[in-house]
Amino acid sequence: VTCRPLQTRALWFFVGLAAAGVSLVVVRMAYEGPDAWLGLGLLLSLVGIASLRAVTVRVSADAYGLHSRTLLRRRSVPWRDVADLRVRLKYANTPRVQET
């Protein structure tokens, strides 16, 4: 079983915005110095970095245990160390949350 974000297209769009933001910061600092465009570029970079982390998150389970992977970290937990497991389902069009 593998759980990943369903809508990754929008997240990859924000990652592209981060690349554009970094480019904007580098060009503006090289030619003009600090100004308002520098702030916009830094904001785009931060949003893109947060989106890159969200798009790379993956949680999986197999016969050996639970495995989670993020952008910079991988972690595995064997089943003998798992005390409780909760699944939280949130439906897209309803505000209710169901726990199983």
All heavy atoms as an XYZ file, in Angstrom:
780
protein
N       0.858     -1.169      0.000
C       0.000      0.000      0.000
C       0.906      1.234      0.000
O       1.819      1.327      0.803
C      -0.900      0.022      1.252
C      -1.712      1.278      1.307
C      -1.781     -1.197      1.295
N       0.627      2.159     -0.890
C       1.398      3.398     -0.971
C       0.445      4.590     -0.957
O      -0.545      4.598     -1.681
C       2.238      3.441     -2.251
O       3.116      2.316     -2.256
C       3.049      4.706     -2.329
N       0.735      5.581     -0.145
C      -0.069      6.807     -0.071
C       0.790      7.974     -0.534
O       1.876      8.198     -0.010
C      -0.547      7.052      1.352
S      -1.568      5.741      2.015
N       0.284      8.692     -1.516
C       0.959      9.879     -2.046
C      -0.085     10.958     -2.281
O      -1.269     10.660     -2.382
C       1.630      9.555     -3.381
C       2.728      8.537     -3.266
C       3.422      8.392     -4.542
N       4.237      9.604     -4.716
C       5.115      9.751     -5.662
N       5.293      8.816     -6.546
N       5.828     10.833     -5.761
N       0.314     12.212     -2.429
C      -0.653     13.251     -2.773
C      -1.296     12.954     -4.128
O      -0.633     12.505     -5.061
C       0.193     14.527     -2.846
C       1.428     14.222     -2.097
C       1.646     12.746     -2.201
N      -2.601     13.197     -4.230
C      -3.312     12.898     -5.471
C      -3.059     13.939     -6.561
O      -2.820     13.611     -7.705
C      -4.812     12.797     -5.190
C      -5.233     11.626     -4.305
C      -6.729     11.707     -4.028
C      -4.879     10.322     -4.955
N      -3.148     15.192     -6.214
C      -2.996     16.269     -7.189
C      -1.579     16.818     -7.147
O      -1.283     17.757     -6.427
C      -4.006     17.385     -6.903
C      -5.441     16.940     -6.956
C      -5.854     16.520     -8.347
O      -5.343     17.029     -9.329
N      -6.779     15.592     -8.431
N      -0.686     16.230     -7.913
C       0.703     16.685     -7.882
C       1.006     17.727     -8.954
O       2.035     18.390     -8.885
C       1.659     15.500     -8.054
O       1.369     14.846     -9.279
C       1.536     14.527     -6.900
N       0.117     17.895     -9.912
C       0.380     18.852    -10.997
C       0.509     20.282    -10.464
O       1.417     21.020    -10.848
C      -0.730     18.773    -12.037
C      -0.466     19.664    -13.227
C      -1.501     19.469    -14.265
N      -1.409     18.083    -14.734
C      -1.905     17.652    -15.855
N      -2.568     18.472    -16.623
N      -1.784     16.399    -16.213
N      -0.378     20.663     -9.556
C      -0.311     22.015     -8.990
C       0.952     22.190     -8.153
O       1.574     23.252     -8.167
C      -1.547     22.283     -8.146
N       1.339     21.142     -7.431
C       2.549     21.243     -6.624
C       3.789     21.403     -7.500
O       4.691     22.177     -7.177
C       2.672     20.013     -5.724
C       1.611     19.900     -4.637
C       1.724     18.554     -3.936
C       1.736     21.028     -3.642
N       3.846     20.669     -8.612
C       4.979     20.825     -9.527
C       4.977     22.214    -10.159
O       6.036     22.769    -10.472
C       4.986     19.744    -10.599
C       5.526     18.452    -10.087
C       4.844     17.292     -9.929
C       6.864     18.195     -9.651
N       5.666     16.323     -9.423
C       6.918     16.844     -9.245
C       8.011     18.953     -9.554
C       8.072     16.254     -8.749
C       9.166     18.362     -9.065
C       9.188     17.029     -8.678
N       3.800     22.811    -10.345
C       3.722     24.187    -10.845
C       4.412     25.131     -9.862
O       5.183     26.007    -10.258
C       2.261     24.582    -11.050
C       2.091     26.033    -11.388
C       2.394     26.501    -12.661
C       1.636     26.928    -10.440
C       2.236     27.837    -12.975
C       1.475     28.271    -10.755
C       1.772     28.729    -12.019
N       4.164     24.937     -8.569
C       4.805     25.782     -7.568
C       6.309     25.538     -7.500
O       7.080     26.448     -7.206
C       4.162     25.578     -6.196
C       2.820     26.226     -6.076
C       1.705     25.466     -5.763
C       2.662     27.574     -6.278
C       0.468     26.044     -5.651
C       1.424     28.174     -6.176
C       0.320     27.409     -5.861
N       6.733     24.325     -7.762
C       8.174     24.047     -7.833
C       8.788     24.829     -8.995
O       9.879     25.392     -8.876
C       8.434     22.533     -7.968
C       9.891     22.256     -8.260
C       8.000     21.811     -6.700
N       8.096     24.886    -10.121
C       8.545     25.705    -11.246
C       8.604     27.177    -10.877
O       9.520     27.906    -11.295
N       7.618     27.631    -10.088
C       7.652     29.012     -9.611
C       8.877     29.252     -8.725
O       9.454     30.345     -8.747
C       6.382     29.339     -8.830
C       5.159     29.712     -9.644
C       3.995     30.016     -8.714
C       5.431     30.889    -10.545
N       9.270     28.256     -7.959
C      10.461     28.408     -7.117
C      11.692     28.605     -7.978
O      12.544     29.442     -7.682
C      10.637     27.188     -6.224
N      11.799     27.835     -9.053
C      12.939     28.004     -9.961
C      12.933     29.400    -10.573
O      13.978     30.052    -10.680
C      12.899     26.942    -11.043
N      11.748     29.872    -10.953
C      11.648     31.230    -11.497
C      12.001     32.262    -10.431
O      12.669     33.262    -10.723
C      10.238     31.476    -12.028
N      11.583     32.013     -9.198
C      11.895     32.940     -8.107
C      13.384     33.017     -7.823
O      13.935     34.098     -7.629
N      14.040     31.880     -7.821
C      15.493     31.871     -7.594
C      16.209     32.594     -8.730
O      17.131     33.381     -8.502
C      16.002     30.419     -7.442
C      17.509     30.365     -7.489
C      15.487     29.806     -6.157
N      15.763     32.343     -9.961
C      16.366     33.039    -11.105
C      16.176     34.539    -10.992
O      17.105     35.319    -11.263
C      15.746     32.537    -12.404
O      15.926     31.157    -12.545
N      14.986     34.962    -10.587
C      14.700     36.381    -10.436
C      15.590     37.004     -9.369
O      16.139     38.100     -9.566
C      13.220     36.576    -10.077
C      12.729     37.995     -9.896
C      12.844     38.761    -11.216
C      11.307     37.996     -9.399
N      15.772     36.313     -8.256
C      16.626     36.835     -7.189
C      18.068     36.985     -7.674
O      18.705     38.013     -7.454
C      16.553     35.902     -5.948
C      17.650     36.236     -4.954
C      15.193     36.007     -5.293
N      18.569     35.970     -8.355
C      19.963     36.012     -8.815
C      20.175     37.141     -9.822
O      21.138     37.914     -9.730
C      20.375     34.641     -9.409
C      21.695     34.732    -10.139
C      20.425     33.590     -8.319
N      19.274     37.270    -10.786
C      19.426     38.305    -11.812
C      19.294     39.694    -11.219
O      20.087     40.589    -11.516
C      18.399     38.079    -12.948
C      18.338     39.275    -13.881
C      18.732     36.820    -13.715
N      18.299     39.898    -10.349
C      18.102     41.228     -9.771
C      19.273     41.616     -8.865
O      19.675     42.777     -8.841
C      16.798     41.288     -8.983
C      15.554     41.158     -9.846
C      15.464     42.210    -10.895
N      15.086     43.484    -10.333
C      14.762     44.541    -11.038
N      14.774     44.487    -12.354
N      14.436     45.656    -10.464
N      19.803     40.664     -8.109
C      20.939     40.993     -7.242
C      22.183     41.286     -8.064
O      22.996     42.126     -7.681
C      21.208     39.843     -6.265
C      20.236     39.773     -5.110
S      20.241     41.240     -4.079
C      21.833     41.104     -3.297
N      22.341     40.620     -9.199
C      23.533     40.828    -10.018
C      23.499     42.186    -10.731
O      24.530     42.838    -10.857
C      23.663     39.704    -11.045
N      22.318     42.597    -11.187
C      22.244     43.806    -12.005
C      21.724     45.040    -11.280
O      22.173     46.139    -11.541
C      21.366     43.563    -13.235
C      22.003     42.615    -14.215
C      21.498     41.344    -14.408
C      23.123     42.991    -14.942
C      22.083     40.468    -15.304
C      23.718     42.125    -15.837
C      23.193     40.860    -16.010
O      23.785     39.994    -16.889
N      20.775     44.868    -10.392
C      20.109     46.038     -9.818
C      20.371     46.246     -8.335
O      20.277     47.351     -7.847
C      18.578     45.898    -10.013
C      18.156     45.784    -11.453
C      18.322     47.075    -12.226
O      18.212     48.152    -11.608
O      18.559     47.004    -13.432
N      20.599     45.190     -7.582
C      20.688     45.316     -6.129
C      19.330     45.033     -5.502
O      18.365     44.722     -6.192
N      19.219     45.161     -4.191
C      17.961     44.836     -3.507
C      16.834     45.798     -3.896
O      17.025     47.011     -3.948
C      18.289     44.973     -2.034
C      19.741     45.228     -1.931
C      20.279     45.506     -3.273
N      15.653     45.252     -4.178
C      14.464     46.043     -4.451
C      13.226     45.176     -4.218
O      13.312     44.094     -3.653
C      14.492     46.622     -5.871
C      14.542     45.560     -6.948
O      14.605     44.365     -6.614
O      14.514     45.924     -8.131
N      12.058     45.646     -4.644
C      10.794     44.926     -4.414
C      10.758     43.595     -5.166
O      10.164     42.627     -4.688
C       9.619     45.798     -4.830
N      11.368     43.523     -6.343
C      11.378     42.275     -7.109
C      12.147     41.179     -6.381
O      11.847     39.993     -6.510
C      11.980     42.502     -8.487
C      11.070     43.276     -9.381
C      11.157     44.592     -9.692
C       9.930     42.772    -10.057
N      10.144     44.956    -10.515
C       9.364     43.848    -10.766
C       9.314     41.531    -10.132
C       8.228     43.714    -11.531
C       8.175     41.395    -10.906
C       7.646     42.474    -11.592
N      13.128     41.581     -5.600
C      13.888     40.622     -4.808
C      12.981     39.951     -3.779
O      13.025     38.741     -3.585
C      15.057     41.320     -4.120
C      15.947     40.431     -3.272
C      16.720     39.484     -4.155
C      16.872     41.279     -2.440
N      12.132     40.722     -3.140
C      11.181     40.172     -2.174
C      10.206     39.200     -2.826
O       9.887     38.149     -2.269
N       9.721     39.550     -4.020
C       8.813     38.663     -4.745
C       9.515     37.360     -5.113
O       8.945     36.274     -4.975
C       8.285     39.349     -6.010
C       7.359     38.511     -6.879
C       6.076     38.199     -6.137
C       7.090     39.218     -8.187
N      10.745     37.452     -5.561
C      11.505     36.255     -5.900
C      11.744     35.359     -4.698
O      11.632     34.137     -4.786
N      12.045     35.953     -3.550
C      12.227     35.161     -2.333
C      10.930     34.490     -1.897
O      10.933     33.338     -1.466
C      12.781     36.037     -1.212
C      14.227     36.477     -1.371
C      14.604     37.462     -0.275
C      15.145     35.277     -1.353
N       9.814     35.191     -2.024
C       8.517     34.607     -1.682
C       8.190     33.417     -2.576
O       7.771     32.362     -2.095
C       7.413     35.666     -1.787
C       6.000     35.167     -1.491
C       5.886     34.766     -0.032
C       4.986     36.224     -1.844
N       8.403     33.570     -3.892
C       8.169     32.458     -4.814
C       9.078     31.273     -4.493
O       8.658     30.112     -4.571
C       8.395     32.905     -6.254
C       7.371     33.860     -6.846
C       7.809     34.294     -8.230
C       6.007     33.236     -6.884
N      10.295     31.552     -4.109
C      11.231     30.483     -3.768
C      10.763     29.703     -2.545
O      10.804     28.473     -2.532
C      12.613     31.057     -3.498
O      13.069     31.746     -4.625
N      10.316     30.394     -1.525
C       9.857     29.722     -0.311
C       8.604     28.889     -0.564
O       8.489     27.766     -0.066
C       9.607     30.750      0.787
C      10.845     31.439      1.333
C      10.463     32.517      2.329
C      11.779     30.430      1.954
N       7.659     29.411     -1.333
C       6.441     28.649     -1.663
C       6.809     27.407     -2.467
O       6.279     26.321     -2.232
C       5.447     29.540     -2.431
C       4.318     28.720     -3.023
C       4.880     30.604     -1.509
N       7.722     27.541     -3.389
C       8.135     26.401     -4.198
C       8.866     25.330     -3.406
O       8.658     24.140     -3.616
N       9.688     25.741     -2.468
C      10.404     24.770     -1.644
C       9.424     24.000     -0.761
O       9.538     22.777     -0.604
C      11.498     25.466     -0.822
C      12.625     25.916     -1.754
C      12.034     24.552      0.276
C      13.631     26.820     -1.112
N       8.440     24.692     -0.193
C       7.420     24.006      0.602
C       6.618     23.035     -0.267
O       6.278     21.932      0.168
C       6.494     25.020      1.255
N       6.332     23.411     -1.493
C       5.598     22.528     -2.402
C       6.446     21.335     -2.807
O       5.924     20.226     -2.956
C       5.168     23.293     -3.649
O       4.298     24.341     -3.295
N       7.731     21.533     -2.980
C       8.614     20.419     -3.337
C       8.632     19.382     -2.230
O       8.602     18.181     -2.493
C      10.022     20.933     -3.612
C      11.031     19.896     -4.083
C      10.575     19.278     -5.395
C      12.394     20.518     -4.235
N       8.606     19.819     -1.004
C       8.549     18.872      0.108
C       7.230     18.104      0.085
O       7.192     16.903      0.290
C       8.711     19.596      1.433
C       8.718     18.647      2.602
C       8.917     19.381      3.914
N       9.051     18.447      4.991
C       8.045     17.922      5.655
N       6.809     18.227      5.320
N       8.245     17.086      6.655
N       6.132     18.791     -0.183
C       4.825     18.138     -0.194
C       4.683     17.156     -1.349
O       4.032     16.127     -1.209
C       3.719     19.191     -0.258
N       5.269     17.454     -2.483
C       5.111     16.586     -3.644
C       5.955     15.319     -3.524
O       5.666     14.313     -4.158
C       5.416     17.346     -4.950
C       6.887     17.439     -5.229
C       4.711     16.722     -6.130
N       6.973     15.323     -2.683
C       7.836     14.156     -2.568
C       7.498     13.264     -1.387
O       8.154     12.250     -1.180
C       9.310     14.583     -2.461
O       9.469     15.419     -1.320
C       9.767     15.292     -3.710
N       6.490     13.596     -0.601
C       6.108     12.780      0.551
C       5.451     11.493      0.081
O       4.601     11.494     -0.801
C       5.147     13.559      1.470
C       4.549     12.665      2.530
C       5.862     14.724      2.100
N       5.877     10.382      0.668
C       5.260      9.093      0.349
C       5.317      8.202      1.578
O       6.343      8.105      2.235
C       5.987      8.433     -0.814
C       5.348      7.115     -1.202
C       5.895      6.575     -2.468
N       7.294      6.192     -2.289
C       8.068      5.797     -3.280
N       7.600      5.766     -4.503
N       9.310      5.449     -3.065
N       4.213      7.561      1.878
C       4.135      6.606      2.972
C       3.702      5.282      2.379
O       2.738      5.217      1.612
C       3.131      7.054      4.056
C       3.007      6.016      5.151
C       3.533      8.394      4.631
N       4.416      4.208      2.705
C       4.053      2.889      2.187
C       4.141      1.859      3.298
O       4.827      2.049      4.299
C       4.955      2.510      1.015
O       6.286      2.443      1.435
N       3.412      0.783      3.099
C       3.411     -0.324      4.048
C       3.564     -1.615      3.266
O       3.004     -1.772      2.188
C       2.116     -0.331      4.849
N       4.366     -2.520      3.809
C       4.530     -3.830      3.193
C       4.644     -4.868      4.298
O       4.336     -4.592      5.460
C       5.726     -3.850      2.246
C       7.040     -3.513      2.926
O       7.093     -3.475      4.171
O       8.024     -3.297      2.212
N       5.060     -6.047      3.969
C       5.139     -7.131      4.936
C       6.176     -6.868      6.026
O       6.113     -7.461      7.106
C       5.467     -8.436      4.226
N       7.109     -5.982      5.793
C       8.181     -5.718      6.745
C       7.887     -4.565      7.692
O       8.505     -4.461      8.737
C       9.489     -5.456      6.006
C       9.868     -6.602      5.108
C       9.733     -6.500      3.737
C      10.324     -7.800      5.642
C      10.065     -7.555      2.912
C      10.652     -8.863      4.826
C      10.522     -8.745      3.462
O      10.839     -9.794      2.647
N       6.993     -3.646      7.321
C       6.672     -2.527      8.197
C       6.209     -1.309      7.430
O       5.777     -1.391      6.283
N       6.296     -0.164      8.083
C       5.910      1.122      7.498
C       7.154      1.867      7.044
O       8.170      1.875      7.736
C       5.170      1.971      8.532
C       3.845      1.427      9.027
C       3.339      2.271     10.184
C       2.841      1.418      7.900
N       7.043      2.521      5.899
C       8.161      3.270      5.340
C       7.658      4.658      4.944
O       6.629      4.773      4.277
C       8.734      2.574      4.108
C       8.967      1.114      4.315
N      10.040      0.630      5.021
C       8.251      0.039      3.929
C       9.976     -0.683      5.047
N       8.898     -1.074      4.390
N       8.360      5.686      5.362
C       8.006      7.045      4.948
C       9.207      7.667      4.261
O      10.361      7.417      4.631
C       7.569      7.893      6.139
O       8.636      8.110      7.006
N       8.931      8.469      3.255
C       9.997      9.122      2.501
C       9.613     10.567      2.250
O       8.505     10.853      1.801
C      10.208      8.415      1.172
C      11.446      8.908      0.452
C      11.593      8.225     -0.848
N      10.915      9.087     -1.830
C      10.813      8.803     -3.101
N      11.254      7.684     -3.573
N      10.227      9.637     -3.916
N      10.507     11.459      2.562
C      10.339     12.859      2.228
C      11.505     13.253      1.330
O      12.278     12.406      0.896
C      10.305     13.741      3.487
O      11.531     13.605      4.182
C       9.145     13.370      4.399
N      11.639     14.526      1.086
C      12.682     15.009      0.191
C      14.083     14.671      0.709
O      14.945     14.242     -0.041
C      12.539     16.515     -0.002
C      13.494     17.168     -0.967
C      13.285     16.596     -2.365
C      13.285     18.661     -0.973
N      14.309     14.816      1.996
C      15.648     14.637      2.554
C      15.777     13.477      3.527
O      16.869     13.217      4.025
C      16.077     15.922      3.275
C      16.157     17.167      2.405
C      16.458     18.383      3.256
C      17.196     16.999      1.326
N      14.690     12.786      3.815
C      14.751     11.780      4.871
C      13.936     10.546      4.517
O      12.842     10.649      3.980
C      14.208     12.397      6.154
C      14.279     11.520      7.335
C      13.800     12.275      8.541
N      13.758     11.374      9.673
C      13.298     11.693     10.834
N      12.830     12.904     11.036
N      13.271     10.835     11.808
N      14.476      9.395      4.848
C      13.761      8.122      4.720
C      13.727      7.466      6.092
O      14.715      7.503      6.823
C      14.451      7.198      3.741
C      14.383      7.692      2.337
C      15.109      6.754      1.420
N      15.125      7.345      0.095
C      15.085      6.660     -1.009
N      15.061      5.352     -0.961
N      15.090      7.251     -2.166
N      12.592      6.869      6.413
C      12.449      6.229      7.710
C      11.628      4.961      7.565
O      10.613      4.956      6.878
C      11.774      7.186      8.675
C      11.687      6.664     10.066
C      11.188      7.715     11.000
N      11.133      7.129     12.329
C      10.545      7.680     13.337
N       9.941      8.839     13.184
N      10.528      7.095     14.497
N      12.051      3.896      8.233
C      11.325      2.631      8.233
C      11.103      2.184      9.667
O      11.983      2.334     10.525
C      12.113      1.555      7.493
O      12.221      1.883      6.138
N       9.913      1.633      9.914
C       9.559      1.124     11.230
C       9.029     -0.285     11.047
O       8.068     -0.493     10.301
C       8.487      2.010     11.903
C       8.087      1.451     13.254
C       8.966      3.437     12.030
N       9.634     -1.278     11.701
C       9.111     -2.642     11.568
C       7.761     -2.774     12.285
O       7.457     -2.021     13.212
C      10.181     -3.507     12.235
C      10.971     -2.601     13.084
C      10.834     -1.230     12.516
N       6.966     -3.752     11.864
C       5.624     -3.925     12.418
C       5.661     -4.198     13.916
O       4.741     -3.815     14.641
C       4.885     -5.048     11.699
C       4.364     -4.630     10.365
C       4.749     -5.128      9.163
C       3.384     -3.633     10.076
N       4.076     -4.499      8.144
C       3.227     -3.574      8.680
C       2.629     -2.769     10.850
C       2.353     -2.715      8.053
C       1.749     -1.900     10.234
C       1.617     -1.870      8.862
N       6.687     -4.841     14.424
C       6.732     -5.150     15.859
C       6.843     -3.886     16.713
O       6.522     -3.897     17.886
C       7.879     -6.109     16.162
C       9.244     -5.521     15.955
C      10.358     -6.500     16.330
N      11.656     -5.924     16.068
C      12.301     -6.022     14.920
N      11.758     -6.691     13.937
N      13.477     -5.445     14.771
N       7.302     -2.772     16.119
C       7.412     -1.512     16.855
C       6.178     -0.623     16.707
O       6.122      0.440     17.318
C       8.640     -0.729     16.381
C       9.932     -1.432     16.742
O       9.906     -2.298     17.640
O      10.960     -1.118     16.118
N       5.206     -1.025     15.914
C       3.991     -0.226     15.702
C       2.978     -0.605     16.766
O       2.552     -1.763     16.851
C       3.415     -0.459     14.286
C       2.124      0.299     14.111
C       4.434     -0.052     13.240
N       2.575      0.359     17.604
C       1.613      0.097     18.672
C       0.184      0.373     18.220
O      -0.752     -0.313     18.626
C       1.937      0.953     19.891
N      -0.018      1.386     17.387
C      -1.359      1.773     16.963
C      -1.262      2.382     15.578
O      -0.290      3.053     15.249
C      -1.937      2.787     17.949
C      -3.392      3.107     17.688
O      -4.084      2.266     17.071
O      -3.847      4.186     18.098
N      -2.277      2.145     14.777
C      -2.311      2.688     13.425
C      -3.696      3.251     13.182
O      -4.694      2.562     13.332
C      -1.999      1.588     12.400
C      -1.947      2.017     10.947
C      -0.786      2.978     10.721
C      -1.791      0.811     10.051
N      -3.756      4.512     12.822
C      -5.032      5.172     12.528
C      -5.012      5.682     11.104
O      -4.013      6.233     10.654
C      -5.278      6.340     13.468
C      -5.495      5.912     14.888
C      -5.723      7.126     15.753
N      -5.846      6.708     17.118
C      -6.937      6.898     17.827
N      -7.973      7.523     17.315
N      -6.986      6.492     19.070
N      -6.122      5.541     10.447
C      -6.281      6.043      9.089
C      -7.335      7.133      9.149
O      -8.448      6.912      9.616
C      -6.708      4.924      8.118
C      -6.947      5.489      6.737
C      -5.667      3.828      8.093
N      -6.992      8.292      8.669
C      -7.912      9.421      8.682
C      -8.310      9.719      7.246
O      -7.475     10.116      6.434
C      -7.235     10.630      9.303
C      -8.141     11.785      9.452
C      -7.453     12.901     10.174
N      -8.340     14.039     10.187
C      -8.072     15.173     10.753
N      -6.943     15.323     11.369
N      -8.925     16.156     10.705
N      -9.577      9.526      6.940
C     -10.096      9.768      5.600
C     -10.823     11.096      5.577
O     -11.691     11.343      6.402
C     -11.060      8.654      5.184
C     -10.482      7.248      5.133
C     -11.596      6.254      4.859
C      -9.418      7.163      4.080
N     -10.481     11.936      4.640
C     -11.161     13.204      4.479
C     -11.677     13.259      3.064
O     -10.924     13.144      2.104
C     -10.215     14.369      4.745
C     -10.925     15.693      4.687
C     -10.032     16.819      5.126
C     -10.804     18.108      5.091
N     -10.010     19.234      5.508
N     -12.963     13.436      2.937
C     -13.590     13.478      1.624
C     -13.525     14.893      1.069
O     -13.595     15.867      1.814
C     -15.025     12.978      1.712
C     -15.096     11.544      2.153
C     -15.365     11.211      3.467
C     -14.831     10.512      1.265
C     -15.406      9.896      3.888
C     -14.848      9.195      1.666
C     -15.149      8.893      2.985
O     -15.164      7.583      3.383
N     -13.406     15.011     -0.240
C     -13.154     16.300     -0.869
C     -14.291     17.296     -0.693
O     -14.052     18.471     -0.450
C     -12.873     16.099     -2.365
N     -15.534     16.879     -0.813
C     -16.641     17.817     -0.840
C     -17.406     17.907      0.476
O     -18.380     18.624      0.568
C     -17.619     17.457     -1.954
C     -16.971     17.612     -3.307
O     -16.086     18.443     -3.489
N     -17.381     16.798     -4.253
N     -16.990     17.200      1.488
C     -17.699     17.238      2.767
C     -16.729     17.627      3.866
O     -15.549     17.270      3.836
C     -18.319     15.866      3.106
O     -17.283     14.909      3.191
C     -19.337     15.456      2.067
N     -17.207     18.370      4.853
C     -16.315     18.804      5.932
C     -16.056     17.727      6.974
O     -15.241     17.900      7.854
C     -17.067     19.982      6.548
C     -18.499     19.716      6.260
C     -18.525     18.994      4.925
N     -16.724     16.590      6.889
C     -16.568     15.565      7.933
C     -15.309     14.728      7.694
O     -14.854     14.560      6.576
C     -17.796     14.666      7.995
C     -18.020     13.841      6.774
C     -19.357     13.087      6.889
N     -19.617     12.405      5.644
C     -19.276     11.130      5.420
N     -18.705     10.436      6.372
N     -19.523     10.571      4.263
N     -14.787     14.202      8.781
C     -13.614     13.348      8.750
C     -13.973     12.025      9.372
O     -14.611     11.973     10.415
C     -12.436     14.005      9.513
C     -11.269     13.056      9.600
C     -12.043     15.303      8.855
N     -13.586     10.939      8.761
C     -13.891      9.605      9.273
C     -12.598      8.921      9.660
O     -11.661      8.852      8.867
C     -14.604      8.793      8.189
C     -14.866      7.365      8.577
C     -15.471      6.590      7.443
O     -15.781      7.143      6.392
N     -15.642      5.305      7.639
N     -12.535      8.442     10.898
C     -11.363      7.693     11.351
C     -11.706      6.230     11.446
O     -12.769      5.860     11.911
C     -10.892      8.192     12.714
C     -10.185      9.515     12.639
C      -9.472      9.852     13.917
O      -9.194      8.940     14.714
O      -9.188     11.037     14.127
N     -10.813      5.389     10.945
C     -11.032      3.957     11.022
C      -9.904      3.302     11.783
O      -8.824      3.799     11.879
C     -11.124      3.333      9.616
O      -9.916      3.634      8.917
C     -12.295      3.889      8.865
